[in-house]
Every structure is written in structure tokens, then in C-alpha cells.
Amino acid sequence: MLNIEEKYIDAVTEKLYRLLRGEIPPILSLPNDFPDNEVRQMYNFFDKFLLEYQEFSNFLFSVASGELNSPPPMGKIKVMQAIKSLQSNLRHLTWKTIQIASGDFNQKVDFIGDFSKAFNQMTTQLKEAFEEIQFKNEMLLQQKEEISAQTENLRSAYDKLKELDEFKQGLTSMIVHDLKNPLNFILNIPNSYSQEKKIEMMQNAGRQMLNMVLNILDVQKFEEAKICLEKMNYSVNEIVKEAIFQIEFLAKQKNIEIKNEIFDNFVMKIDKELIIRVFANLFTNAIKYTHIGGSITLKAQETADHKLKISISDTGDGIPEDKLDKVFEKFEQIAAKASGNIRSTGLGLTFCKLAMESHNGNISVKSKLNEGTTFVLIFPKIEFFEKDKFSENRDIAESEKSIFSDFSDKERNLLKPYLTELQKFEVYETTEIENILEHIDFENSKNIEKWENNISETLYNLDFRKYSKLTNF
């Protein structure tokens, strides 16, 4: 039987005791000359166990501290195989967790027993919670977009209301400003003037005020498509002369010469009253911004496509280039009046644009600062006469044929007392005239009905000469 010294047995016992206390003891050692027997063999097995145990402990600590990528030891202890499996599962679980963190809630695990069940239940709850949050976010985003759209609509409506309010205030201010001058003119007519001269001056100022008011009313009618045109053939020169007659007193006040260089006899199919006012507005505008002693020149020519081009040029201040495209806009006209940046006479230029468009024509403007301004009117297809027979023949016909030529004796007798009353009033005394008209009984007379319509049109246009013809047999 092998005799083993007690110290070798005590050394092994000490190592085992230290292992049980959680220490990692150093390996056993024997003298180099120790025989190769069962004791050396036991020491070798025990040292190998200590080495594997040390590697296993180090590996287990690294896994416990989260270092899941640490290489496992090569030992074959059974518990080592379990730890290796645990490391692999923990690495797999880490990967699954990363996928969940990136939004993939369909990840499941099938290891570690109850932990897998709890983990899978957690991912299901996370998925449901995420989907609910996502749904609520989508709802909030949709509500945000709806609120943004409503806010934008409210802002747009507010801006429009603000613009309309500014326009209303500007329009009121503009009307007051534009009517002030002719009213002052009427109130300050010298007493030394004859009665006829005073009446003429008051009529001119009244016509100027009426034109301003009609511009505002007709701009609205054009926009609401309530204007009915009464087109007939008229000589261009006839229209121009009538417009010059209406504004001549303004030109004389500033010693401005109006040069009518339309020598050919063109004929247009137009609404006479509207186009006269177009020219009157352009003349008034030119007079307002032309210096004393300046001039206004009219020219006309037939274009290659047989349209009529009429230009009205002045020697005034001109218009800045960046404002040229805005002179016909209604809101810009109001803003211009307040700032003084754009030439304007009420809504006259806006009216001109709408009136020209209603005749299938157009109006444009060319200007340079301190070099004057030119307004260009383009009318549709025209007729051309070598001699002014058109106007002459019509004037003769109109002079020979009285307005009442087709009236029967009965109709004349019916109107006679009313005409006597109407002759007592001027064309601008509309209230008194309309009161008289209300009492006239047509008795199914087309002639009297037509006559009354002519009277109403005359009051609207403040046509003194036509009113005189309509109230005298």
C-alpha cells in the first residue's frame, strides 16, 4: 500500500477549503524529483481542475458584468457548458431587444422558461402600446393639419376683411377728397360773373362730380355683370369732341392745350355714353398730372389686323416703372390715392379698363418719369370713311327729326303739362324731376315710355343738352 505523507494530503485539503470559501487558490506544486506516482497524478488532476475553475470563474464574472462577447473557456466541466448556453441565449436576447428598440415588436424568444413567456408578453404589450401611441399621433397630426388649414382660412378671411375695410375707408376718403375741389369751385364762383356764366361753371363742376360717382357705381356694376351695353355706330371724332367739351373747363384752368390729331374718320360700334366717359376720365387724369401750360395729344391709326388704336399722351410727371402694372387695379387705386405714389382720379382708370374690356378692347399705359404718360386704347374692328358723311348725315337726321315726331296729338297733349313743369328744373335736380315722372300715366303708350327712359338716362349722365331737347316740343 502506498504511503503518502500527511503534508501532501493537507495541501489538497487546504485548496479545497479555500475553494469552498470562494477563493481561487494557486495550483499545487511538487518537487521536481518527486516520483511519478499516484500522488503526482492526483496533484496534476487537481491542478487541471483549479485552472479550469479559474477560467470558468473569470468567464462567469465577465458574462455577469455584461461582456457577452467574451470568448468562453475550452474546459469540459458540465456547468461550463450551461454557462456557454446561457451566454448564447443572453446574446440572442440582446439582439432581440435591439430589434424591439428599433420598432420591430414582432420579436419572440423561446428559451429560459418563464422568462421567455414574460418577455414575449412584454413585447406584445409594447407593440399594442406603440400602435395606440402611433394612432393617437396620427390623429393629432391630422387635427394639427386641420387646425392649420382652419387657421390659414381664418387668416385669409381676416386679411380680406382687413383689405375690404381699408378699401372702404380709402374709398370714403377718396370720394370726400375728389368731391372737395368741384364743391369749392362751385362755392367760390365770383359774384361778378354773369348768371349764365355761373350756371355754366356750376354745370361743369356738377358734371365732374357726377362722373366721379358714376365711376364708382359702374365699376361695381361691371363686377356684378349688371351693365347692359347699347352699341351703335359712332364717329371717333364725335366721341372725342363730346369728351373734350365735358372737361374743357379743367384744361382752361391750367392753360393746357388739347391737340386732337385724329384726322381720319373712323367709326366704332360702341356704347356712346360709356366711351365718352372713358375719354373724359383719361383727359381728367392727364390734366391733373400735367403742369400748367402743358399739352395733351390724341392720335389714331388703323392696325394691321384692322383694329383702331387711339393714344392719349400728356407732358406730365410720368409714372414709376414698377407702378405701371397697377394703375388699373381697384385696390391699388385706393392705396395710390392715400400714398400719392400712383396717379389716380378716383376709380376712373379702373372704370376705363372695365369699359374697354366690355367692348372686347383693351387699355394699356406707357410712361417714364418726367417724360409724360401715354394711354393706348385698342378697339375691335372698325369702319373707315374718307369723308365725315357718317356724322354729318346722322346730325342732319337728328336735327330734322324731333324726339316727339312720332307722338300722336293725344300723347302730346298728355305730356304738355308735365313738360311745362320739367322745364322749371335743371337736369341735376333729380328728386323734383323724378317726382314729376311718377305722376305720368303711360296709357300703354310706347312713345311716352321710351321718352321717360330717355329722361332717366339723361339724369344719370347729367346731359344738359339732351334734357333740354326732351322737355321741349
C-alpha positions as CSV (number, residue, x, y, z in Angstrom):
1,M,0.0,0.0,0.0
2,L,1.3,3.5,-1.0
3,N,2.5,5.5,1.9
4,I,1.6,9.2,1.4
5,E,3.0,11.9,3.6
6,E,0.4,13.9,5.6
7,K,1.6,17.3,4.3
8,Y,0.6,16.4,0.8
9,I,-2.9,15.5,1.9
10,D,-3.1,18.7,4.0
11,A,-2.1,20.8,0.9
12,V,-5.0,19.4,-1.1
13,T,-7.4,19.8,1.8
14,E,-6.4,23.5,2.2
15,K,-7.0,24.1,-1.5
16,L,-10.5,22.6,-1.3
17,Y,-11.2,24.6,1.8
18,R,-10.3,27.9,0.0
19,L,-12.4,26.9,-3.0
20,L,-15.4,26.4,-0.7
21,R,-14.8,29.9,0.8
22,G,-14.9,31.4,-2.7
23,E,-11.2,31.9,-3.2
24,I,-9.2,30.8,-6.2
25,P,-6.1,29.2,-4.7
26,P,-2.8,28.8,-6.6
27,I,-2.0,25.5,-8.2
28,L,-0.3,22.7,-6.2
29,S,3.4,22.2,-6.6
30,L,5.7,19.2,-6.1
31,P,9.4,19.0,-6.1
32,N,10.9,18.2,-9.5
33,D,12.4,15.0,-8.2
34,F,9.1,13.8,-6.8
35,P,8.4,10.3,-8.1
36,D,5.8,9.8,-10.8
37,N,3.2,8.0,-8.6
38,E,-0.4,8.3,-7.6
39,V,0.3,11.4,-5.5
40,R,1.8,13.3,-8.5
41,Q,-1.2,12.0,-10.7
42,M,-3.7,13.3,-8.0
43,Y,-1.8,16.7,-7.9
44,N,-1.9,17.0,-11.7
45,F,-5.7,16.3,-11.9
46,F,-6.3,18.8,-9.0
47,D,-4.2,21.5,-10.7
48,K,-6.1,21.0,-14.0
49,F,-9.3,21.3,-12.1
50,L,-8.1,24.6,-10.5
51,L,-7.1,26.0,-13.9
52,E,-10.5,25.2,-15.5
53,Y,-12.3,26.5,-12.4
54,Q,-10.3,29.8,-12.6
55,E,-11.1,30.2,-16.3
56,F,-14.7,29.4,-15.6
57,S,-14.9,31.9,-12.8
58,N,-13.4,34.7,-14.9
59,F,-15.8,33.9,-17.8
60,L,-18.8,33.8,-15.4
61,F,-17.8,37.2,-14.0
62,S,-17.4,38.8,-17.5
63,V,-20.9,37.5,-18.5
64,A,-22.4,38.7,-15.3
65,S,-20.9,42.2,-16.0
66,G,-22.5,42.3,-19.4
67,E,-19.5,41.3,-21.6
68,L,-21.4,38.8,-23.6
69,N,-18.9,38.6,-26.4
70,S,-16.1,37.3,-24.2
71,P,-14.7,34.0,-25.6
72,P,-15.7,31.0,-23.5
73,P,-13.0,28.7,-22.0
74,M,-12.3,25.3,-23.5
75,G,-12.9,23.2,-20.4
76,K,-15.4,20.4,-20.4
77,I,-16.9,20.9,-17.0
78,K,-20.7,20.4,-17.3
79,V,-21.5,23.7,-15.6
80,M,-19.3,25.4,-18.2
81,Q,-21.5,24.0,-21.0
82,A,-24.5,25.5,-19.2
83,I,-22.8,28.9,-18.8
84,K,-21.9,28.8,-22.5
85,S,-25.5,28.2,-23.4
86,L,-26.6,31.0,-21.1
87,Q,-24.1,33.3,-22.8
88,S,-25.5,32.4,-26.2
89,N,-29.1,32.9,-25.1
90,L,-28.2,36.3,-23.5
91,R,-26.5,37.4,-26.7
92,H,-29.6,36.3,-28.7
93,L,-31.8,38.1,-26.2
94,T,-29.7,41.3,-26.6
95,W,-30.1,41.1,-30.4
96,K,-33.9,40.7,-30.0
97,T,-34.0,43.7,-27.6
98,I,-32.2,45.8,-30.1
99,Q,-34.7,44.9,-32.8
100,I,-37.6,45.8,-30.5
101,A,-35.9,49.1,-29.6
102,S,-35.8,49.8,-33.4
103,G,-39.6,49.3,-33.6
104,D,-39.9,45.6,-34.5
105,F,-42.3,44.4,-31.9
106,N,-42.8,41.0,-33.6
107,Q,-39.7,39.5,-31.9
108,K,-40.2,36.5,-29.7
109,V,-37.9,34.3,-27.6
110,D,-38.3,30.6,-26.8
111,F,-35.8,29.9,-24.0
112,I,-35.3,30.5,-20.3
113,G,-38.7,29.2,-19.4
114,D,-41.0,31.6,-17.6
115,F,-38.6,34.5,-18.7
116,S,-39.4,33.8,-22.3
117,K,-43.2,33.9,-21.6
118,A,-42.8,37.2,-19.6
119,F,-40.5,38.6,-22.3
120,N,-42.9,37.7,-25.1
121,Q,-45.8,39.2,-23.2
122,M,-43.9,42.4,-22.7
123,T,-43.2,42.7,-26.4
124,T,-46.9,42.1,-27.2
125,Q,-47.9,44.9,-24.7
126,L,-45.2,47.2,-26.1
127,K,-46.5,46.6,-29.7
128,E,-50.0,47.4,-28.6
129,A,-48.9,50.5,-26.7
130,F,-46.8,51.6,-29.6
131,E,-49.6,51.1,-32.1
132,E,-52.0,53.1,-29.9
133,I,-49.5,55.9,-29.5
134,Q,-48.9,55.8,-33.2
135,F,-52.7,56.0,-33.9
136,K,-53.0,58.9,-31.5
137,N,-50.1,60.7,-33.1
138,E,-51.7,60.3,-36.5
139,M,-54.9,61.7,-35.1
140,L,-53.1,64.6,-33.5
141,L,-51.2,65.2,-36.8
142,Q,-54.5,65.2,-38.7
143,Q,-56.0,67.5,-36.2
144,K,-53.0,69.7,-36.4
145,E,-53.3,69.9,-40.2
146,E,-57.0,70.7,-39.9
147,I,-56.3,73.4,-37.3
148,S,-53.5,74.7,-39.5
149,A,-55.9,74.8,-42.5
150,Q,-58.6,76.5,-40.4
151,T,-56.0,79.0,-39.1
152,E,-54.9,79.7,-42.7
153,N,-58.6,80.1,-43.8
154,L,-59.2,82.4,-40.8
155,R,-56.1,84.4,-41.6
156,S,-57.1,84.7,-45.2
157,A,-60.6,85.8,-44.3
158,Y,-59.2,88.3,-41.8
159,D,-56.8,89.7,-44.4
160,K,-59.7,90.0,-46.9
161,L,-61.8,91.7,-44.3
162,K,-59.0,94.0,-43.4
163,E,-58.4,94.7,-47.0
164,L,-62.0,95.4,-47.6
165,D,-62.2,97.7,-44.5
166,E,-59.1,99.6,-45.7
167,F,-60.7,99.8,-49.1
168,K,-63.9,101.1,-47.7
169,Q,-62.1,103.7,-45.6
170,G,-59.9,104.6,-48.5
171,L,-62.9,104.9,-50.9
172,T,-64.7,107.1,-48.4
173,S,-61.6,109.3,-48.1
174,M,-61.1,109.4,-51.8
175,I,-64.7,110.4,-52.5
176,V,-64.5,113.2,-50.0
177,H,-61.2,114.4,-51.4
178,D,-62.3,114.2,-55.0
179,L,-65.6,116.0,-54.5
180,K,-64.0,118.7,-52.4
181,N,-62.4,120.6,-55.3
182,P,-65.5,120.9,-57.5
183,L,-67.6,121.8,-54.5
184,N,-65.1,124.5,-53.5
185,F,-65.2,125.6,-57.1
186,I,-69.0,126.0,-57.0
187,L,-69.0,127.8,-53.7
188,N,-66.3,130.3,-54.8
189,I,-67.6,131.4,-58.1
190,P,-67.0,135.1,-58.2
191,N,-70.2,137.2,-57.9
192,S,-69.0,139.4,-60.7
193,Y,-69.7,136.7,-63.2
194,S,-73.0,136.7,-65.2
195,Q,-75.8,134.4,-64.3
196,E,-75.2,132.4,-67.4
197,K,-71.5,132.1,-66.7
198,K,-72.2,130.9,-63.1
199,I,-74.7,128.3,-64.3
200,E,-72.2,127.0,-66.9
201,M,-69.4,126.8,-64.3
202,M,-71.7,125.0,-61.8
203,Q,-72.9,122.6,-64.5
204,N,-69.3,121.8,-65.4
205,A,-68.3,121.2,-61.7
206,G,-71.5,119.2,-61.2
207,R,-70.7,117.0,-64.3
208,Q,-67.2,116.4,-62.9
209,M,-68.7,115.2,-59.5
210,L,-71.3,113.1,-61.3
211,N,-68.6,111.4,-63.4
212,M,-66.7,110.5,-60.2
213,V,-69.8,109.0,-58.6
214,L,-70.7,107.1,-61.8
215,N,-67.2,105.7,-62.0
216,I,-67.7,104.1,-58.6
217,L,-71.2,102.8,-59.4
218,D,-70.3,101.5,-62.8
219,V,-67.2,99.7,-61.5
220,Q,-69.5,97.8,-59.2
221,K,-72.0,97.1,-62.0
222,F,-69.2,95.8,-64.2
223,E,-68.0,93.5,-61.5
224,E,-71.5,92.2,-60.9
225,A,-72.2,91.9,-64.6
226,K,-75.1,94.3,-64.4
227,I,-74.1,96.7,-67.2
228,C,-76.1,96.4,-70.4
229,L,-74.4,98.0,-73.4
230,E,-76.3,99.9,-76.1
231,K,-74.0,99.8,-79.0
232,M,-74.4,101.9,-82.1
233,N,-72.0,103.2,-84.8
234,Y,-70.4,106.5,-83.8
235,S,-67.7,108.6,-85.3
236,V,-64.5,108.7,-83.2
237,N,-64.2,112.4,-83.6
238,E,-67.7,112.9,-82.4
239,I,-67.0,111.0,-79.2
240,V,-63.7,112.8,-78.7
241,K,-65.2,116.2,-79.2
242,E,-68.0,115.5,-76.7
243,A,-65.4,114.3,-74.1
244,I,-63.3,117.4,-74.7
245,F,-66.4,119.5,-74.2
246,Q,-67.0,118.0,-70.8
247,I,-63.5,118.6,-69.5
248,E,-62.5,121.7,-71.4
249,F,-63.1,124.0,-68.4
250,L,-60.5,121.9,-66.4
251,A,-57.9,122.3,-69.2
252,K,-58.5,126.0,-69.4
253,Q,-57.9,126.4,-65.6
254,K,-54.3,125.1,-66.2
255,N,-53.9,126.6,-69.7
256,I,-53.4,123.0,-71.0
257,E,-53.8,122.6,-74.8
258,I,-55.6,119.5,-76.0
259,K,-54.4,118.6,-79.5
260,N,-56.8,116.4,-81.4
261,E,-54.7,114.9,-84.2
262,I,-57.3,112.3,-85.3
263,F,-57.7,113.4,-88.9
264,D,-59.2,110.2,-90.4
265,N,-62.9,109.5,-89.9
266,F,-63.1,106.2,-88.1
267,V,-66.4,104.7,-86.9
268,M,-66.8,102.4,-84.0
269,K,-69.7,100.3,-82.7
270,I,-69.8,101.3,-79.1
271,D,-71.9,102.4,-76.1
272,K,-71.6,106.1,-76.6
273,E,-72.0,107.3,-73.0
274,L,-69.5,104.8,-71.6
275,I,-66.8,105.5,-74.2
276,I,-67.3,109.3,-73.8
277,R,-66.7,108.8,-70.1
278,V,-63.6,106.7,-70.8
279,F,-62.1,109.6,-72.8
280,A,-63.3,112.1,-70.2
281,N,-61.6,110.1,-67.4
282,L,-58.3,109.8,-69.3
283,F,-58.4,113.6,-70.1
284,T,-59.2,114.5,-66.5
285,N,-56.4,112.2,-65.3
286,A,-53.9,113.8,-67.8
287,I,-54.9,117.3,-66.8
288,K,-54.5,116.6,-63.1
289,Y,-50.9,115.4,-63.6
290,T,-49.8,117.8,-66.3
291,H,-48.2,121.1,-65.3
292,I,-49.6,124.5,-66.2
293,G,-49.0,125.3,-69.9
294,G,-48.6,121.6,-70.8
295,S,-50.4,119.7,-73.6
296,I,-52.4,116.5,-74.2
297,T,-52.3,114.9,-77.7
298,L,-54.7,112.5,-79.3
299,K,-53.7,110.2,-82.2
300,A,-55.4,107.4,-84.0
301,Q,-54.4,104.7,-86.6
302,E,-55.7,101.5,-88.0
303,T,-53.7,98.5,-87.0
304,A,-52.6,95.6,-89.4
305,D,-55.5,93.5,-88.1
306,H,-58.0,96.3,-88.8
307,K,-58.4,97.4,-85.2
308,L,-58.4,101.0,-84.0
309,K,-55.5,102.2,-81.9
310,I,-56.0,105.6,-80.1
311,S,-53.3,107.1,-78.0
312,I,-53.7,109.9,-75.4
313,S,-50.3,111.4,-74.4
314,D,-49.5,114.1,-71.9
315,T,-46.5,116.1,-70.9
316,G,-46.9,115.4,-67.2
317,D,-44.8,113.9,-64.4
318,G,-45.0,110.3,-65.6
319,I,-45.4,107.1,-63.6
320,P,-42.7,105.0,-62.0
321,E,-42.0,101.8,-64.0
322,D,-42.8,99.5,-61.0
323,K,-46.2,101.0,-60.7
324,L,-47.3,100.8,-64.4
325,D,-49.0,97.4,-64.0
326,K,-51.1,98.5,-61.0
327,V,-52.7,101.7,-62.3
328,F,-55.9,100.0,-63.4
329,E,-56.4,97.9,-60.2
330,K,-59.2,99.0,-57.9
331,F,-57.5,98.4,-54.6
332,E,-54.2,99.9,-55.9
333,Q,-56.1,103.0,-57.0
334,I,-57.3,103.5,-53.4
335,A,-53.8,102.8,-51.9
336,A,-52.3,105.2,-54.5
337,K,-54.7,107.9,-53.6
338,A,-53.6,107.7,-50.0
339,S,-49.9,107.5,-50.6
340,G,-49.6,109.7,-53.7
341,N,-47.4,107.0,-55.4
342,I,-49.7,106.4,-58.4
343,R,-51.6,108.9,-60.4
344,S,-55.3,108.4,-59.9
345,T,-58.6,110.2,-60.2
346,G,-60.9,108.1,-58.0
347,L,-61.7,104.8,-59.7
348,G,-61.6,106.4,-63.2
349,L,-58.8,104.2,-64.6
350,T,-60.4,101.1,-63.2
351,F,-63.6,102.1,-64.9
352,C,-61.8,102.7,-68.2
353,K,-60.3,99.2,-68.1
354,L,-63.6,97.5,-67.4
355,A,-65.4,99.6,-70.0
356,M,-62.8,98.8,-72.7
357,E,-63.0,95.1,-71.9
358,S,-66.8,95.2,-72.1
359,H,-66.2,96.3,-75.7
360,N,-63.8,93.5,-76.4
361,G,-61.0,96.0,-76.4
362,N,-58.2,96.8,-74.1
363,I,-56.3,99.7,-72.5
364,S,-52.6,99.9,-71.7
365,V,-50.2,102.6,-70.4
366,K,-46.6,103.6,-71.2
367,S,-44.7,106.1,-69.1
368,K,-41.3,107.4,-67.9
369,L,-40.7,109.7,-65.0
370,N,-40.6,113.3,-66.1
371,E,-41.3,112.3,-69.7
372,G,-45.1,112.1,-69.6
373,T,-47.6,109.3,-70.0
374,T,-49.4,107.7,-72.9
375,F,-52.6,105.6,-72.5
376,V,-53.3,103.4,-75.5
377,L,-56.9,102.2,-76.3
378,I,-57.5,99.3,-78.7
379,F,-61.0,99.0,-80.2
380,P,-62.2,96.0,-82.2
381,K,-62.8,96.0,-86.0
382,I,-63.6,99.5,-87.3
383,E,-65.1,101.1,-90.4
384,F,-63.3,103.9,-92.3
385,F,-64.9,106.8,-94.2
386,E,-62.9,109.1,-96.5
387,K,-65.3,111.9,-95.6
388,D,-67.2,112.6,-92.4
389,K,-70.5,111.8,-94.2
390,F,-71.5,109.4,-91.4
391,S,-71.6,112.1,-88.7
392,E,-72.9,114.7,-91.0
393,N,-75.8,112.6,-92.2
394,R,-76.7,111.5,-88.7
395,D,-76.5,115.0,-87.3
396,I,-78.8,116.3,-90.1
397,A,-81.2,113.4,-89.5
398,E,-81.2,114.0,-85.8
399,S,-81.7,117.8,-86.2
400,E,-84.5,117.3,-88.7
401,K,-86.3,114.7,-86.7
402,S,-87.6,115.8,-83.4
403,I,-87.8,113.4,-80.5
404,F,-91.5,113.9,-80.5
405,S,-92.0,113.4,-84.3
406,D,-93.7,110.0,-83.8
407,F,-96.0,111.3,-81.0
408,S,-99.8,111.4,-81.6
409,D,-101.8,114.6,-80.7
410,K,-103.2,112.7,-77.7
411,E,-99.7,111.8,-76.5
412,R,-98.5,115.4,-76.9
413,N,-101.5,116.8,-75.0
414,L,-100.9,114.2,-72.3
415,L,-97.3,115.2,-71.9
416,K,-97.6,119.0,-72.3
417,P,-98.4,120.0,-68.7
418,Y,-95.6,117.8,-67.4
419,L,-93.1,119.3,-69.8
420,T,-94.1,122.7,-68.6
421,E,-93.2,121.6,-65.0
422,L,-90.0,119.8,-66.1
423,Q,-88.7,123.0,-67.8
424,K,-88.6,124.7,-64.4
425,F,-85.8,122.4,-63.2
426,E,-82.2,121.7,-64.2
427,V,-81.0,118.2,-65.0
428,Y,-79.2,117.9,-61.7
429,E,-82.4,118.4,-59.7
430,T,-83.2,114.8,-59.9
431,T,-85.5,114.5,-56.9
432,E,-88.0,117.1,-58.2
433,I,-87.8,115.6,-61.8
434,E,-88.4,112.1,-60.6
435,N,-91.4,113.2,-58.5
436,I,-93.0,114.6,-61.7
437,L,-92.3,111.5,-63.7
438,E,-94.0,109.3,-61.1
439,H,-97.3,111.1,-61.9
440,I,-97.3,110.5,-65.6
441,D,-99.7,107.8,-66.9
442,F,-98.4,106.0,-69.9
443,E,-101.8,104.7,-71.0
444,N,-99.9,101.9,-72.8
445,S,-98.0,104.4,-74.9
446,K,-94.7,103.0,-76.1
447,N,-93.6,106.5,-77.2
448,I,-94.1,108.0,-73.7
449,E,-92.4,105.0,-72.1
450,K,-89.4,105.4,-74.4
451,W,-89.4,109.2,-73.7
452,E,-89.3,108.6,-69.9
453,N,-86.5,106.1,-70.3
454,N,-84.5,108.7,-72.2
455,I,-85.2,111.2,-69.4
456,S,-83.9,108.8,-66.8
457,E,-80.8,108.1,-68.9
458,T,-80.2,111.9,-69.2
459,L,-80.4,112.4,-65.4
460,Y,-78.0,109.5,-64.9
461,N,-75.5,111.1,-67.4
462,L,-76.2,114.7,-66.4
463,D,-76.7,115.5,-70.2
464,F,-77.9,119.1,-70.1
465,R,-78.4,119.4,-73.9
466,K,-80.4,116.2,-74.2
467,Y,-82.5,117.1,-71.2
468,S,-83.4,120.4,-72.9
469,K,-84.5,118.6,-76.1
470,L,-86.6,116.0,-74.2
471,T,-88.5,118.7,-72.3
472,N,-89.4,120.9,-75.3
473,F,-91.7,120.1,-78.3
